[in-house]
Amino acid sequence: MALEKGDTLPDFELKNQEGNTIKSSEFKGQKPLVIYFYPKDFTPGCTKEACNFRDSYEDFKSVGAEVIGISNDSEKSHQKFANKHQLPFILLSDSKGKLRKKFGVKKSLLGLVPGRETFVFDENGKLILKFNSLDASKHMKKALKALQKNG
């Protein structure tokens, strides 16, 4: 079942690019959270999206938010991706697609490609924005605008 505006951040536990376990409980009630699901490390659209979030990371920090990128790629792939593009935020490995399913992120392009969808939660863990678009360039702007409007 897909998450809708007003829903609470689901509980999850996944490994980041450093191999450390990250839990949703570390953020709920603490700070706003931007979670963006993307298809694959090193592809042109996903690289553009990650670099957009990187280039505006300080803007997210200024409103107290953390950014997390999630794909099915391995921790090792995430580590290479983060190092190559100097990504300052968390990348989580959802290798089995369980979290993608929990959030209700659908596949796109005739069901062949994992979807690109961004979720913004306020500091209480309530969903304030859900944005789905294959256009990688729009996600960061929409997420930042939702946080600024909410703050």
C-alpha positions as CSV (number, residue, x, y, z in Angstrom):
1,M,0.0,0.0,0.0
2,A,1.4,3.3,-1.1
3,L,2.2,6.1,1.4
4,E,0.0,9.1,1.2
5,K,0.3,12.7,2.6
6,G,-0.2,12.7,6.4
7,D,1.1,9.1,6.8
8,T,3.9,8.3,9.2
9,L,7.5,7.4,8.3
10,P,7.6,3.6,8.1
11,D,10.0,1.8,10.4
12,F,13.1,0.5,8.5
13,E,16.6,-0.6,9.0
14,L,19.1,-0.7,6.1
15,K,22.8,-0.5,5.5
16,N,24.4,2.7,4.3
17,Q,27.4,3.1,1.9
18,E,29.8,2.6,4.9
19,G,28.1,-0.7,5.9
20,N,26.5,0.9,9.0
21,T,22.9,0.2,9.9
22,I,20.6,3.2,9.6
23,K,17.2,3.1,11.3
24,S,14.2,5.4,10.7
25,S,13.8,5.8,14.4
26,E,17.0,7.9,14.4
27,F,15.1,10.6,12.5
28,K,11.5,10.4,13.6
29,G,10.8,13.1,16.1
30,Q,14.3,14.5,15.6
31,K,14.5,16.2,12.2
32,P,12.8,16.5,8.8
33,L,13.8,13.9,6.3
34,V,14.0,13.7,2.6
35,I,14.0,10.2,1.2
36,Y,14.4,9.8,-2.5
37,F,14.2,6.5,-4.3
38,Y,16.2,6.3,-7.6
39,P,16.7,3.5,-10.1
40,K,20.5,2.9,-10.3
41,D,23.9,4.3,-9.3
42,F,26.0,5.8,-12.1
43,T,23.2,6.2,-14.6
44,P,22.9,9.7,-16.1
45,G,19.5,10.7,-14.5
46,C,20.4,9.3,-11.1
47,T,23.8,11.0,-11.2
48,K,22.1,14.3,-12.0
49,E,19.6,13.8,-9.2
50,A,22.3,12.9,-6.7
51,C,24.4,15.9,-7.7
52,N,21.4,18.2,-7.4
53,F,20.9,17.1,-3.8
54,R,24.6,17.4,-3.2
55,D,24.8,20.9,-4.5
56,S,21.8,22.0,-2.3
57,Y,22.7,19.9,0.7
58,E,23.6,22.9,2.8
59,D,20.1,24.3,2.0
60,F,18.6,21.1,3.4
61,K,20.9,21.3,6.5
62,S,19.8,25.0,7.0
63,V,16.2,23.8,7.5
64,G,17.4,21.0,9.8
65,A,16.7,18.2,7.3
66,E,18.6,15.1,6.4
67,V,18.7,13.6,2.9
68,I,18.7,9.9,2.2
69,G,19.0,8.3,-1.3
70,I,17.8,4.7,-1.7
71,S,18.2,2.2,-4.6
72,N,18.6,-1.5,-5.0
73,D,22.4,-1.1,-5.5
74,S,24.8,-2.7,-3.1
75,E,26.6,-0.9,-0.3
76,K,29.9,-1.2,-2.3
77,S,28.3,0.4,-5.4
78,H,26.9,3.2,-3.2
79,Q,30.3,3.8,-1.7
80,K,31.9,4.2,-5.1
81,F,29.0,6.4,-6.3
82,A,29.2,8.6,-3.2
83,N,33.0,8.9,-3.4
84,K,33.1,9.7,-7.2
85,H,30.5,12.4,-6.9
86,Q,31.4,13.6,-3.3
87,L,27.9,13.0,-2.0
88,P,27.6,14.2,1.6
89,F,24.4,12.4,2.4
90,I,23.3,8.9,3.3
91,L,22.8,6.3,0.6
92,L,20.9,3.1,1.6
93,S,21.0,-0.3,0.0
94,D,17.5,-1.7,-0.5
95,S,18.8,-4.8,-2.4
96,K,15.6,-6.8,-1.9
97,G,13.3,-3.8,-2.6
98,K,11.4,-4.3,0.6
99,L,11.5,-0.6,1.6
100,R,10.5,0.4,-1.9
101,K,7.5,-1.8,-1.6
102,K,6.7,-0.4,1.9
103,F,6.7,3.1,0.5
104,G,4.6,2.0,-2.5
105,V,7.2,3.1,-5.1
106,K,6.1,1.6,-8.4
107,K,8.3,0.6,-11.3
108,S,8.3,2.9,-14.3
109,L,9.0,2.5,-18.1
110,L,6.7,-0.4,-18.7
111,G,7.6,-1.9,-15.3
112,L,11.3,-2.4,-16.3
113,V,12.9,0.3,-14.2
114,P,12.7,0.9,-10.5
115,G,10.7,4.1,-9.9
116,R,12.0,7.6,-9.1
117,E,10.0,9.0,-6.2
118,T,10.8,11.5,-3.4
119,F,9.2,11.6,0.0
120,V,9.5,14.5,2.5
121,F,8.7,14.0,6.1
122,D,8.4,16.7,8.8
123,E,10.4,16.4,12.1
124,N,7.5,14.4,13.6
125,G,7.7,11.8,10.8
126,K,4.6,12.9,9.0
127,L,4.6,12.8,5.2
128,I,4.3,16.3,3.8
129,L,5.2,15.7,0.1
130,K,5.2,12.7,-2.2
131,F,6.6,13.4,-5.7
132,N,6.9,11.0,-8.5
133,S,8.6,11.9,-11.8
134,L,11.1,10.4,-14.1
135,D,12.5,13.9,-14.5
136,A,15.5,13.8,-12.1
137,S,16.0,17.5,-12.2
138,K,12.7,18.3,-10.4
139,H,13.0,16.2,-7.2
140,M,15.5,18.4,-5.2
141,K,13.6,21.6,-5.9
142,K,10.2,20.2,-4.9
143,A,11.7,18.7,-1.7
144,L,13.4,21.9,-0.6
145,K,10.3,24.0,-1.4
146,A,8.1,21.7,0.7
147,L,10.5,21.9,3.7
148,Q,10.8,25.7,3.4
149,K,7.0,26.1,3.2
150,N,6.5,23.7,6.2
151,G,9.2,25.4,8.3
